[in-house]
Amino acid sequence: MTARFVILTHDHPELHWDFMLECGEKLRTWRLIEEPDSGGTTLATLLPDHRIEYLDYEGPVSGNRGTVTRWDTGRFEWIVEKADQTEISLLGDRLDGVARLTRDMESDEWRFDFRER
């Protein structure tokens, strides 16, 4: 079964990308400090779940928290979903491949990397 994902460019408090995966009626979300297709591994921060409406939303964020614009959108399938690792197959408008989010259990830092098919 496939679900939807979206990557939003967010300009507040500094430029970053919100990587969001549909999980039922919520979006599991990470903040990425570099564009997802930058070709390397980038730092990722797990954020609180976001509202499902962000799958289709572009515009101002409430509370004067900047603006979001759609960077990519598409479908994904879970490959691995564990406490310290999420691996998914992405089929988006820009990204087509496998994304992996890995958490260092000691530092609690996440890393994101993407490999094209």
Backbone torsions as a table, in degrees:
resi	resn	phi	psi	omega
1	MET	NA	132.3	-179.9
2	THR	-100.5	151.6	176.8
3	ALA	-126.8	173.6	-178.1
4	ARG	-96.9	154.0	171.3
5	PHE	-134.4	160.8	173.1
6	VAL	-145.1	146.6	171.3
7	ILE	-121.6	121.1	-178.6
8	LEU	-110.3	133.8	169.4
9	THR	-79.7	127.6	-175.9
10	HIS	-126.4	127.5	-173.0
11	ASP	-97.3	15.5	-176.6
12	HIS	-138.3	138.3	-2.9
13	PRO	-76.5	-21.0	169.8
14	GLU	-136.6	164.0	-177.7
15	LEU	-59.5	129.1	174.9
16	HIS	-156.1	178.2	-179.6
17	TRP	-123.4	130.0	177.1
18	ASP	-96.4	114.5	-179.4
19	PHE	-97.4	115.3	-170.7
20	MET	-124.5	130.0	179.6
21	LEU	-115.8	129.9	179.1
22	GLU	-68.7	124.4	177.6
23	CYS	-134.3	88.7	-176.1
24	GLY	67.2	-122.5	-177.4
25	GLU	-99.6	21.7	179.7
26	LYS	-141.3	171.5	177.1
27	LEU	-120.2	118.5	172.6
28	ARG	-74.0	128.8	-166.2
29	THR	-132.0	137.6	171.6
30	TRP	-125.7	145.8	171.5
31	ARG	-94.9	126.7	177.8
32	LEU	-107.6	136.6	-177.2
33	ILE	-88.1	-9.4	176.8
34	GLU	-132.8	159.7	176.6
35	GLU	-54.6	139.9	-176.4
36	PRO	-61.6	-22.5	-179.8
37	ASP	-101.9	25.7	-176.2
38	SER	-67.6	-11.1	174.7
39	GLY	93.3	-5.1	179.1
40	GLY	-131.3	-162.6	177.1
41	THR	-96.6	136.7	-179.7
42	THR	-127.2	152.2	177.6
43	LEU	-66.4	138.7	178.0
44	ALA	-131.0	143.5	178.2
45	THR	-119.0	123.9	176.3
46	LEU	-70.3	126.7	179.6
47	LEU	-108.0	165.7	172.2
48	PRO	-60.1	154.2	177.8
49	ASP	-56.9	146.2	178.9
50	HIS	-109.4	164.3	179.1
51	ARG	-69.8	145.0	-178.8
52	ILE	-60.4	-24.0	-179.2
53	GLU	-59.3	-23.7	-179.6
54	TYR	-67.2	-13.3	175.4
55	LEU	-60.0	-30.4	-175.4
56	ASP	-121.2	12.2	-171.9
57	TYR	-105.0	139.9	166.8
58	GLU	-137.7	140.2	178.0
59	GLY	142.2	-162.9	-177.9
60	PRO	-69.8	147.4	177.3
61	VAL	-99.8	138.8	-177.8
62	SER	-56.9	157.9	177.9
63	GLY	72.5	24.3	-179.3
64	ASN	55.2	42.4	-179.4
65	ARG	-103.4	39.2	173.7
66	GLY	83.5	-157.9	-176.1
67	THR	-133.8	146.6	175.0
68	VAL	-117.3	142.5	173.8
69	THR	-131.5	147.6	-176.8
70	ARG	-73.3	123.3	176.8
71	TRP	-95.6	-38.4	176.6
72	ASP	-158.2	157.0	176.2
73	THR	-154.3	154.8	179.4
74	GLY	169.3	-151.9	-178.2
75	ARG	-116.9	156.1	175.9
76	PHE	-144.3	160.5	173.3
77	GLU	-129.3	138.4	176.9
78	TRP	-69.6	135.1	170.7
79	ILE	-107.0	-50.1	177.7
80	VAL	-136.6	135.8	174.2
81	GLU	-140.5	99.4	179.3
82	LYS	-130.4	173.0	-177.8
83	ALA	-61.2	-31.6	-176.1
84	ASP	-112.6	4.7	-179.0
85	GLN	-155.7	134.9	171.8
86	THR	-128.0	124.9	177.6
87	GLU	-128.7	130.8	-175.7
88	ILE	-139.2	150.9	172.8
89	SER	-94.4	121.1	-178.3
90	LEU	-104.5	137.3	170.2
91	LEU	-130.4	91.8	-176.2
92	GLY	-117.6	-178.9	176.7
93	ASP	-67.5	-32.0	180.0
94	ARG	-112.0	-40.9	-175.6
95	LEU	-101.6	130.3	176.5
96	ASP	-138.3	100.1	-177.3
97	GLY	167.8	-151.4	-176.0
98	VAL	-117.4	127.2	175.5
99	ALA	-106.5	141.5	179.0
100	ARG	-131.6	130.6	172.1
101	LEU	-115.3	123.0	-176.6
102	THR	-124.9	132.8	-179.3
103	ARG	-105.8	130.6	171.5
104	ASP	-79.7	114.7	-173.8
105	MET	-66.4	-26.9	179.4
106	GLU	-77.3	-46.4	-177.7
107	SER	-91.6	-15.1	-176.9
108	ASP	66.0	17.6	176.0
109	GLU	-87.2	143.1	176.6
110	TRP	-103.3	151.4	173.8
111	ARG	-127.2	143.2	178.7
112	PHE	-118.3	134.3	169.9
113	ASP	-141.3	154.2	-177.1
114	PHE	-133.1	136.1	176.7
115	ARG	-123.8	125.8	175.9
116	GLU	-69.3	156.2	176.4
117	ARG	-69.0	NA	NA
